[in-house]
Amino acid sequence: MRYLLGIFFLVLGIIGVIFPIIPGIPFLVIAGFLFGFLNEKQLLKFLKRFKNEDKNSKINKLINYAIIKYIHKRTAASNGK
């Protein structure tokens, strides 16, 4: 399933680079993470830098969701030990 999502984000990233309607670079970075080229720390560092000033934009909501999900997963795992 992880590779299927990686292919999906890779295609979205390529479409975003060719047609500048959607941001392509974040999708390429997420695909790199899903394929195992990047670790979680590098992914979060990039996504935090990519956020823009508009707090209600959909890309900011997606980035915030990814960050919260990762932090929640890490906090839940450390509390369970």
N, C-alpha and C positions, 0 to 999 in steps of 0.2 A: 504494500500500500504506500510505503514511503517513497518508493521509486516512481510510482504512478503520479503521486502529488508533485514530485520533483520534475517530471516531464511536463505536467500541467503548468507549473510556475515557469519552467524554462520557455515554453511556448508563449506564455503571457509576456515574459521578459523580452523575447525576440520581437513580438508584435509591438511592444511598447517602445523599443529602440527604433524600429522601422517607422511606425506611425506614432508621433508624439502626443497621442490623445491620452494615453495612460502612462504613468511613470514606469519605465522598463527596468531600470537598474535595481530597484528593491526586489523585484520579482526574480531577477537573475541571481541576486545574493541569496534569497530564500531557497532557490533551486540548488545553489552551491552548498548550502547547509544540508538540505535533504539528501543530496548525493554524497555527503561526507567530506567535502572539500574545506568547509569552514566549521569551526567549533561554535558552541553556543555563545561564548563570551564575545567572539568577533562579530557574530550576527547581531547581538544586542547592541554592541558599540556602534555598528553601522546604522542600525534602525533608529537609534536615538539621535544620531547626527542628521538623518534624513528628514525628521519631523519638521514641518513648517509652522508658521505663526498662526494659521487658522485652526483653532482648536476643534472646530466642528467638521473638519473635512474628513472624508471617508478614509483617506490614506492614513491620517493621524489616528483614527479610531482603530484601524487594522493594526497599526504599529503598537498602539497602547494595549490592544488585546493580546498580541504576541508577547509583549514584555510582562504583562500581568500574569499570563498563563505560565510563563517560564519561572517567574519569581514565586508564584504560588506552588508550582510543582517542586521547586527546590526547597522552599520553606516547609512544605508538607513532608518531604522526604527527610529533612533534617530533624523535624519534630518527632517523626516516627522511630528514630534510632535511639 
